[in-house]
Each structure stands twice: as structure tokens, then as C-alpha cells.
Amino acid sequence: MLILGLNMFHADASAALIQDGEVIFAIAEERINRIKHYAGFPKLAIQACLNFAGAKITDIDHVAIGQDSDANLAKKVQYALANPAKILNLIRLRQRKQSMRDVRSLIGNALDTDPASLHFAEHHLEHHIAHIASAYYCSTWDKAAGFSYDGSGDFVSTMMARCQGNQIEILNRVFLPDSLGSFYTMVCEFIGYKQYGDEGKVMGLAPYGKDTYCEQLREVVVQKNGDFHLDLDFFKPLGSNQGMQIMADGTVQLAPHFSRRMVKAFGEPREPRAEITRREMDLAYAMQARFEEVLFHLLNQLHARVPCEDLAMAGGCALNSVANGKLFDRTPFRHTWIQPAAGDEGLAIGAALHTWHSVLNQPRRFAMKNSYLGPGFSDERIESDLKKASIPYRKLDRGPMLETVSKQIAEGKVVGWFQDRMEWGPRALGNRSILAHPGLPGMKDTLNARIKQREWFRPFAPSILEERQAEYFEHDHPSPFMLHVYKIRQEKRAQLSAVNHVDDTGRLQTVRREENALYYDLIQAFERKTGIPVVLNTSFNENEPIVCEPQQAIDCFKRTHMDVLAIGPFVSMKAEN
């Protein structure tokens, strides 16, 4: 049985394919069409799923969408009646979403197929249930607490659940306009980060700040009776777009979030690219601190209702790896399973698995051991693209290739590493990565100047052999999807100077040989030369979606000051070109 999961007409449009209960392929549309956070219809992603399975769209038995415009309708009406000026906006939003519900026609037209020939059953699942499903059903657990939070989805910002067997029982919803995601986005926008997805950047700025504004931001987000509420005087009124607008070309634009009350409290907002002052650092610090306080309050409430040690978590805010790393000390939860595509692209997997387990009542047998669910490319395809690009290269056997590349990293060279199937989710996890020496003090500046062009305050990540984690970090809970930040042990900070953030932390990826043998063996080869079981890992891109195909990696290598390209079994060095 084939189930196609979709996130469509929403940020990070995507498609995923489930075959007999197992996720066999998943990809975000942006990786193919190269439009970051693309929010249109995932036509190319659907075709990529079918190509991988050798299937036609007429072979699909079920289509599941992680969005349901009929969900929480009573709450939407209640909000509209309390805010009469917004009634027309909300009607327009519902009309627009209803026009996008004809999935059969959308798919048929996109794939040049008669919609009448499509016989799949169609399922619409509430946004946050799909998020929780994307984490719980991918875990190995038969029982867990479920938690999802983001800016908004189907008029909800936060959901708590009890997960057991095949079922997800909803315990609580936090409805709009109250939203931790909107709070975070509003402060980011105020300090000059106005693009969709900029929240992750500001998370890296927060440790440079002090607690100057912590008390003031506690007035913006108020904890009350086991829940939280926003002081809406600090926010623009909620419009029909629920915080974002999808443009005709599929790009996402954030709607203005902050009101004049923010200006009165903190002064004029910073413009993008203006100097970052102490005020911006301190606001970022207070924002992250208040976000964590409310999150841990909610998680403790959840644990009281679902008293187990295992937490399945997703939603865009679950990408806050700083908070994820602290929750073990601030809540009773001892284990987390966070969907690697915790943002809205993950809805595709969640909706599809929910259909298999909850709707069709099929037994659980799948666990997501790694995130390598995207396309891979043959050696023949890679070599053909290298020849077309007129790049000199050598083809090496596995052992010599690992020795050559690890030697280059040990000598301080910057390596583009393109191997096997692409990662699912926003993190590069050793198959579409740029790698470097983690212990060279100037490597962060080198990468920024030569390739990444990132803000000075954003850290780079360490990939570490999982069994060596406790030697280097103060916490031993694994982080295979780079979704936790932990303190680096004091005696190891010099060895990891290029990935040691200003607060002595690192957003680590733990690497097991069972999950990625080639990447594991490369790190081991690097350790033999340096004594460090860690490499610096950042995404293989330059102000664009992460590279997907060989030609994109080759183009990035050519136009940047990368030293080495290791693509499949082929190695190209700039010095030899």
C-alpha cells in the first residue's frame, strides 16, 4: 500500500511516501525548485516520491494532508465574533483554503493526469496532530507524551497529547492569538530579523546578551493556570494570514507582528543590516529566557498528566535546540524524540503515518533510525556532471578517499562533502555537508568569509562519534539530528574552539556507524590524525537551500572558496585545478 503525505500551500511545502507503513522517501519542494521555504503546491516533490518508488500517481492508495480548515471551527467563529473587524478577513482565509482542498484536481493537473483516474482516499489531519504523529510514530516507543508548538496551524499554536499504541489522545490546545512562536517571531522582527526562518539566527545571538529586559518580557508572555497568554497590546492584531503571507511565487513573507507598544517600551526597532547594539543582544537574551520559562512550565504540566520519561516533540519551535538541551534539567523527561523535520515540512510524514496507524489501524513497525530519506545519485551521474563542469578529479576507493579527505580537513582545508541520499529536514547531517577542522581558532571566520557569509554571532556545529559524546559534552543524551545544545566540557573547549559558542556550548550531532558508516569512518580517520573525534559540520550551500543534486554541489564548489570537493567516490581539489 502506498500513502502519499503532503504539506501544501504552507511554508516548507513537502511530500513523503509511505510504503506498507514505512517511510521510504521524503523531500521538501525547496530542495528541487531552489526557492527557500517554498509554500506553494509540492509538484516536484510528489514526482520525486513517485520516481523513487517506480510508481505512478494512479498507484497511490491514500493521500494525507497535514492541514484541516474545518478543525477548530468553533474557536475561529468565537474569535471572529469577539473581533468583528476581522470577520471579513477570516471568511476570506476560509474561502482561500477551501479552494485549495480539491486535492484530486491539484495533483492531476500538476502531473498531467486526468483527476478522474485517481482513486486514492483523501485525509485531512489537523496541523498539530500531524506534527505529534511525525515524532511519535517515528520513535521506537509504544507510549510517550506528545508535544507540538509553533507560530500557528489550524488556529492552534500548541498541543499536548498522550500517545499510546496507535492512538494520539489530545489533552490540550492553546488557541490563537496566544503563541510562543509568534512571541519569538515578534521580538526577532523588532530587532531587525524579518525573514521567515530568521528565528534560528537570533537564537545564536541570545548568549551575547544580559538579563536587562527579562522582567519586561515576562509582561509580554504571562503564565496563568498551567497555560500562557500574550499581552496583545504588544502585537499587531491577528489577520487572516495568521502571521504570514504566501506570495504568488510561493515565497513566504511575514506579516508585521509588533505594535507601537513595543516601540514605546524599547525604542525604535532596528533596521535589517544596521549595527547590532547591546539592546538587541539583551532583547534576544530575554526572549530566549522567557521562551524557555514558558516551555518548561508547559512541559511540566504535560508530564503531570502523562507521567512517563519519553517526550515526542515537533513543530517549528522544536527546532530551538538550546531549549531542547536544557529540558532534561528543567523537566522530569529523560528522553526526547524530535522529528528531524520538526518544521512544517514534517507534516507530510506525520499525516501519512497517522493515516496508516490511526485511520487504517495498522500495526507499528517503522522507526526512523536516520534522516537520509531524500534522493541519491549514481557514480555515473556524478561523474557525468563533473565532466560537464570541466573540473579535474580523481576516483578513489573507499579507504584512500577517507584518508585523503580526513588529511585535508586535518590540514585546515574546507571540504564539500556530498554522499549518498540527502537528509530530510533543515540540518545537514553528513551527506550534504561542508566539513572543517573544529579546533582551529580562525576556522569560523574563514568559513564565513570564504563561503557562508553568515552573521558573526552564529556558531557552527560539531559532529561527534556518539560513544565519545560524554568525554566532550556535559550531557550524554544523543542528538542524531543536531537538535540539542549542550555545554562543552572545560578541558575540551580548546580542541573545539571553532564550534565552541560564546557560552561554551555546541549544537552537536552524534554519529553512529549504524546510521552513517561512511561519515562515521571519516570522523574516525580524522581522529587518528588529530586526536579529536569531531569535525565541524555546516550545511552545503551558500545563501540558498541545501544542495540536492550533484550539479548544485559542483556549482557551489566552483563559485566559493572551498578547497576540496568529495562527491561520491570522486575528489577534486582547487589547488590541482
C-alpha positions in Angstrom: 0.0 0.0 0.0 1.3 3.5 -0.9 0.3 6.6 1.1 1.4 10.0 -0.1 1.8 12.6 2.7 1.7 16.3 1.8 2.3 19.7 3.2 0.9 22.2 0.7 0.2 25.9 0.4 2.0 26.3 3.7 5.6 27.2 4.4 8.1 24.4 3.6 5.8 22.5 1.2 6.8 18.9 1.0 5.9 15.3 0.1 6.6 12.0 1.7 5.9 8.4 0.6 4.9 5.6 2.9 5.0 2.0 1.6 3.3 -0.6 3.8 3.9 1.5 6.9 7.5 2.5 6.3 8.7 5.9 5.2 10.7 5.3 2.1 11.2 8.8 0.7 10.6 12.4 1.8 11.7 15.8 0.4 10.9 19.5 0.7 9.9 21.2 -2.5 12.6 23.9 -1.9 15.4 21.4 -2.4 14.2 20.8 -6.0 12.9 24.2 -7.1 15.5 26.1 -5.1 13.0 28.6 -3.6 13.7 28.7 0.2 10.8 27.8 2.4 8.6 27.4 -0.7 4.9 27.5 0.2 3.1 26.5 -2.9 2.0 23.1 -4.2 4.8 20.5 -3.9 4.5 19.2 -7.5 8.2 18.4 -7.9 8.4 16.7 -4.5 5.4 14.5 -5.4 7.1 13.5 -8.6 10.3 12.7 -6.8 8.5 10.4 -4.4 6.9 8.6 -7.3 10.2 8.3 -9.2 11.9 6.8 -6.2 9.3 4.1 -5.8 9.0 3.5 -9.5 5.3 4.3 -9.2 2.6 6.3 -11.0 0.2 8.7 -9.2 -2.6 6.2 -10.1 -0.8 3.7 -7.8 -1.4 5.8 -4.7 -4.0 4.4 -2.4 -4.2 7.3 0.1 -3.3 10.9 0.2 -2.9 12.6 3.6 -2.6 16.3 4.1 -1.3 17.9 7.4 -3.9 20.7 7.4 -7.6 20.7 8.0 -9.5 24.0 7.5 -12.5 22.5 9.3 -10.5 22.0 12.5 -11.3 24.2 15.5 -14.0 26.0 13.6 -15.9 26.9 16.7 -12.9 28.7 18.1 -12.4 30.6 14.9 -16.0 31.8 14.9 -15.7 32.7 18.6 -12.6 34.8 17.8 -14.3 36.4 14.8 -17.4 37.4 16.8 -15.2 38.9 19.5 -13.3 40.8 16.9 -15.9 42.0 14.3 -13.3 43.9 12.2 -11.7 40.5 11.5 -14.7 38.6 10.3 -14.2 39.5 6.6 -10.5 38.5 6.8 -11.3 35.2 8.4 -14.0 34.5 5.8 -11.5 35.2 3.0 -9.0 32.9 4.6 -11.5 30.1 4.8 -12.6 30.7 1.2 -8.9 30.6 0.1 -8.2 27.4 1.9 -11.4 25.7 0.7 -10.3 26.4 -2.9 -7.1 24.5 -2.2 -8.9 21.4 -0.9 -9.6 19.9 -4.3 -6.5 17.7 -3.9 -7.5 15.3 -6.8 -7.6 18.2 -9.3 -4.5 19.8 -7.9 -2.5 16.6 -8.2 -4.0 15.6 -11.6 -3.3 19.0 -13.1 0.3 19.1 -11.7 1.2 15.7 -13.0 -0.8 16.0 -16.3 -3.1 13.2 -15.3 -6.9 13.0 -15.6 -8.2 13.6 -12.0 -11.0 11.1 -12.7 -8.3 8.3 -13.0 -7.2 9.0 -9.4 -8.9 6.7 -6.9 -7.0 7.4 -3.7 -8.8 8.1 -0.4 -8.2 11.6 0.9 -7.5 12.5 4.5 -7.1 16.0 6.1 -5.4 16.0 9.5 -5.2 18.9 11.9 -1.9 20.6 11.8 -0.5 19.9 15.3 -1.8 16.3 15.4 0.3 15.7 12.2 3.3 17.3 14.0 2.9 15.0 17.0 2.4 12.0 14.7 5.6 12.8 12.8 7.5 12.4 16.1 5.7 9.7 18.0 5.1 7.3 15.1 8.8 7.6 14.0 10.0 6.8 17.5 10.6 3.3 19.0 8.2 4.0 21.9 4.8 2.4 22.5 3.9 5.2 25.0 5.0 8.8 25.2 3.9 12.3 26.0 3.3 14.3 22.8 4.0 18.0 22.4 3.9 20.3 19.4 4.3 24.1 19.2 5.0 26.7 16.5 3.6 30.0 15.3 0.2 28.7 14.2 -1.6 25.9 12.4 -5.3 25.4 12.0 -5.8 28.2 14.6 -3.7 26.4 17.2 -0.2 27.2 18.4 0.5 24.5 21.0 -0.9 21.0 21.5 -0.3 18.4 24.3 -1.2 14.7 23.9 -1.0 11.2 25.4 0.5 8.8 22.8 0.0 5.1 23.3 0.0 2.2 20.8 -1.6 3.5 17.6 -3.5 6.4 19.2 -2.8 10.0 19.9 -5.2 11.5 22.5 -5.3 15.3 22.6 -5.1 16.7 26.1 -4.9 20.4 25.5 -4.8 23.0 22.8 -3.5 26.6 23.0 -5.5 28.7 20.5 -4.5 31.8 18.7 -3.7 34.6 19.2 -1.7 33.1 22.1 1.5 31.7 20.6 5.1 31.2 21.8 6.2 31.1 18.1 4.5 34.4 17.4 6.2 35.9 20.5 9.6 34.7 19.3 9.0 36.0 15.8 7.8 39.4 17.0 10.9 40.1 19.0 13.1 38.8 16.2 11.3 41.2 13.8 11.7 44.1 16.3 15.5 43.6 16.4 15.8 43.5 12.6 15.3 39.9 11.6 12.2 40.0 9.5 12.5 37.0 7.2 10.7 33.7 7.7 13.1 31.4 9.4 15.3 34.1 11.0 14.4 32.9 14.5 17.2 30.3 14.4 19.7 33.1 13.8 18.6 35.1 16.8 18.8 32.1 19.0 22.6 32.3 18.3 22.7 36.0 19.3 21.0 35.4 22.7 24.0 34.2 24.6 25.8 37.5 23.9 23.1 39.4 26.0 22.3 40.0 29.6 19.1 39.9 31.6 18.3 43.6 31.2 14.8 43.1 29.8 13.8 39.8 31.3 11.2 41.2 33.6 9.7 43.4 30.9 9.3 40.4 28.5 7.6 38.4 31.3 4.8 41.0 30.9 4.5 40.1 27.2 4.1 36.4 27.8 2.2 35.7 31.0 1.9 32.2 32.7 -1.5 31.6 34.0 -3.3 28.5 35.4 -0.9 26.0 33.8 -1.2 27.8 30.4 0.1 31.1 29.0 -1.3 34.2 27.3 0.2 37.0 25.3 -0.3 40.7 26.2 -1.8 41.6 22.8 -1.1 45.3 23.3 2.5 44.4 22.2 1.3 42.8 19.0 -0.4 43.8 15.7 -3.9 42.3 15.6 -4.2 38.8 14.2 -5.1 38.9 10.5 -6.5 36.4 8.0 -2.9 35.3 7.2 -2.3 34.2 10.8 1.1 35.8 10.8 2.4 35.1 7.3 1.6 35.7 3.7 2.2 33.3 0.8 3.1 35.2 -2.4 2.2 34.2 -5.9 5.7 32.7 -6.5 5.5 30.6 -3.4 7.8 32.7 -1.2 6.8 33.5 2.4 6.6 37.0 3.8 6.0 37.6 7.5 3.2 39.9 8.4 4.2 42.7 10.8 4.0 41.4 14.4 4.9 44.2 16.8 2.8 47.2 17.8 3.7 50.7 18.9 3.7 49.4 22.4 7.0 47.7 21.7 8.4 50.9 20.4 7.2 52.8 23.5 8.8 50.2 25.7 12.1 49.6 23.9 12.6 52.4 21.4 12.6 52.4 17.7 13.1 48.9 16.0 16.4 48.0 14.5 16.5 48.0 10.7 18.0 45.0 8.9 21.8 45.2 8.4 22.1 48.0 10.9 24.7 47.7 13.7 23.7 45.2 16.4 23.8 47.0 19.7 23.7 45.9 23.4 19.9 46.5 23.3 19.4 43.8 20.5 21.7 41.3 22.4 19.8 41.9 25.6 16.4 41.6 24.0 17.5 38.3 22.3 18.7 37.0 25.7 15.4 37.9 27.4 13.3 36.5 24.6 15.1 33.1 24.7 14.9 33.1 28.5 11.2 33.8 28.6 10.6 31.3 25.8 12.3 28.6 27.9 10.5 29.5 31.1 7.1 29.1 29.5 8.1 26.0 27.6 9.3 24.2 30.7 6.2 25.3 32.5 4.1 23.7 29.8 6.2 20.5 29.7 5.9 20.1 33.4 2.2 20.4 33.1 2.2 17.8 30.4 4.3 15.4 32.5 1.9 15.7 35.3 -0.8 14.4 33.0 1.4 11.9 31.2 3.9 10.7 33.8 6.4 9.0 31.7 10.1 9.8 30.8 9.7 9.9 27.0 8.7 13.0 25.1 7.9 13.0 21.3 8.1 16.6 20.0 7.7 18.5 16.8 6.6 21.9 15.4 8.8 24.7 14.3 9.6 25.8 17.8 11.0 22.3 18.5 14.0 23.4 16.4 15.0 25.6 19.4 18.0 23.3 20.2 19.1 25.5 23.1 15.8 24.8 24.9 15.9 21.2 23.9 19.3 20.7 25.6 18.0 22.2 28.8 14.7 20.4 29.2 16.4 17.4 30.8 17.4 19.5 33.7 14.2 21.6 33.9 11.5 18.9 33.5 11.1 15.2 34.5 11.5 14.0 30.9 14.6 11.9 30.4 14.4 11.1 26.7 13.3 13.1 23.6 12.4 12.0 20.1 12.2 15.1 18.0 11.3 14.9 14.3 14.4 16.0 12.3 12.0 17.9 10.0 10.3 19.5 13.1 9.0 22.4 11.0 6.1 22.2 8.6 7.8 20.0 6.0 7.5 17.3 8.7 3.7 17.4 8.4 3.9 15.3 5.3 5.3 12.3 7.2 3.0 12.9 10.2 -0.2 12.9 8.1 0.8 9.8 6.2 1.8 7.8 9.3 -1.3 8.9 11.1 -3.4 7.5 8.2 -1.6 4.2 8.3 -1.7 3.8 12.1 -4.7 5.7 13.4 -7.1 5.7 10.4 -6.3 2.2 8.9 -5.3 0.8 12.3 -2.2 -0.9 11.0 0.5 -2.1 13.5 3.6 -0.1 14.2 6.8 -1.5 12.8 8.7 1.5 11.5 11.2 3.6 13.4 13.2 6.4 11.8 16.8 5.5 12.5 18.3 8.2 10.4 17.2 11.2 8.3 18.6 10.1 4.9 15.2 9.9 3.1 16.0 12.1 0.1 17.4 11.3 -3.3 20.8 9.7 -4.0 22.7 9.7 -7.3 24.8 7.1 -9.1 28.5 7.3 -9.6 27.8 7.6 -13.3 25.6 10.6 -12.9 28.1 12.3 -10.6 31.0 11.7 -13.0 29.0 13.0 -15.9 28.2 16.2 -14.1 31.9 16.6 -13.1 32.9 16.2 -16.8 30.3 18.8 -17.9 31.7 21.2 -15.4 35.3 20.6 -16.7 36.6 20.0 -13.1 39.7 17.8 -12.7 39.0 14.9 -10.3 40.3 11.6 -9.1 38.2 8.5 -8.4 39.3 6.8 -5.2 38.4 3.6 -3.4 36.7 4.0 -0.1 39.8 3.7 2.1 42.0 6.1 0.1 39.2 8.5 -0.2 38.6 8.7 3.5 42.4 9.1 4.2 42.7 11.8 1.5 39.7 13.8 2.8 40.5 13.5 6.5 44.1 14.6 5.8 42.8 17.7 4.0 40.4 18.6 6.9 43.3 18.0 9.4 45.4 20.4 7.5 42.8 23.1 7.7 41.2 22.8 4.3 37.4 23.3 3.8 35.7 20.3 2.3 32.4 20.0 0.5 31.1 16.5 1.3 28.3 15.1 -0.9 27.4 11.5 -0.3 24.5 9.0 -0.7 20.9 10.1 0.0 20.1 13.7 1.0 18.9 14.5 4.5 15.3 15.1 5.4 14.8 18.3 7.5 16.8 21.6 7.7 20.0 20.2 9.1 23.0 18.8 7.1 23.9 15.6 8.8 26.9 14.3 7.0 25.6 13.7 3.4 25.2 17.3 2.2 27.8 19.0 4.5 30.7 21.3 4.4 33.3 20.0 6.8 36.3 21.6 8.5 38.7 21.3 11.5 36.8 22.1 14.8 40.0 23.0 16.7 41.4 25.9 14.6 40.5 29.2 16.3 40.1 31.1 13.0 38.0 28.5 11.1 34.7 30.1 11.9 35.8 33.4 10.4 37.4 31.6 7.4 34.1 29.7 6.6 32.1 32.9 6.9 34.5 35.0 4.7 35.0 32.3 2.1 31.7 30.5 1.8 28.8 31.0 4.2 28.6 34.8 4.6 26.7 34.4 7.8 26.3 36.8 10.8 29.3 36.9 13.0 27.4 35.7 16.1 26.1 32.4 14.6 28.0 29.3 15.7 29.0 26.2 13.6 28.1 22.7 14.7 30.2 19.7 15.8 29.6 16.2 14.6 31.0 13.7 17.2 31.2 10.0 17.4 28.3 9.0 19.7 30.4 6.9 22.1 32.7 9.9 22.7 30.0 12.4 23.5 30.3 12.2 27.3 34.0 13.0 27.1 33.4 16.3 25.4 29.9 17.4 26.5 28.2 17.7 29.9 25.2 15.7 28.8 25.1 12.2 27.3 21.6 12.2 25.7 22.3 11.5 22.0 21.4 14.1 19.4 21.5 12.3 16.0 19.5 15.1 14.2 21.5 18.1 15.6 18.6 19.3 17.8 20.2 19.7 21.2 22.7 22.2 22.5 24.9 21.1 25.5 27.8 22.6 27.4 31.3 21.6 26.2 33.5 20.3 29.0 36.0 22.9 30.1 39.1 20.7 29.3 37.8 20.1 25.7 37.0 23.7 24.7 40.4 24.4 23.2 40.1 21.3 21.0 36.7 22.5 19.8 37.5 26.2 19.5 35.8 26.6 16.1 32.5 25.2 17.3 32.6 26.4 20.9 30.0 29.2 21.2 30.4 32.3 23.4 28.5 30.5 26.2 30.8 27.4 25.9 28.1 25.3 24.2 27.8 23.4 21.0 24.8 22.2 18.9 26.1 18.7 18.4 25.2 15.9 16.0 26.0 12.5 17.4 27.1 10.0 14.8 26.6 6.2 15.0 28.2 3.8 12.5 24.9 2.0 12.1 23.3 5.2 10.9 26.0 6.6 8.5 29.1 4.3 8.2 31.0 6.5 5.7 30.6 9.7 7.8 31.5 7.8 11.0 34.6 6.3 9.4 35.6 9.8 8.1 35.5 11.2 11.6 37.4 8.2 12.9 40.1 8.8 10.2 40.2 12.5 11.3 40.7 11.4 14.9 43.6 9.2 14.0 45.4 12.3 12.6 44.4 14.9 15.2 43.2 13.1 18.4 39.8 14.8 18.0 36.7 12.6 17.3 34.8 15.6 16.0 34.5 17.5 12.7 32.9 20.9 12.1 29.8 20.4 10.1 27.7 23.1 8.3 25.2 22.8 5.5 26.4 22.5 1.9 25.0 25.8 0.5 25.7 29.4 0.0 22.6 31.6 0.9 20.3 29.0 -0.9 18.5 25.8 0.0 21.0 22.9 0.8 22.3 21.3 -2.3 20.3 18.3 -3.5 21.8 17.2 -6.9 25.5 16.8 -7.9 25.4 19.8 -10.3 24.3 22.1 -7.4 27.2 20.9 -5.3 29.7 21.3 -8.1 28.4 24.8 -8.8 28.7 25.8 -5.1 32.2 24.4 -5.0 33.2 26.4 -8.1 31.8 29.8 -7.1 33.1 29.7 -3.5 36.5 29.4 -1.9 36.0 25.8 -0.9 39.3 23.8 -1.1 38.1 20.3 -1.7 35.0 18.6 -3.1 34.4 15.0 -2.1 31.4 13.8 -4.1 30.6 10.1 -4.2 34.0 8.4 -4.8 35.4 11.4 -6.6 37.7 14.0 -5.1 38.5 17.4 -6.7 41.0 19.9 -5.2 41.2 23.5 -6.1 44.9 23.5 -5.9 45.0 20.9 -8.6 42.5 22.7 -10.9 
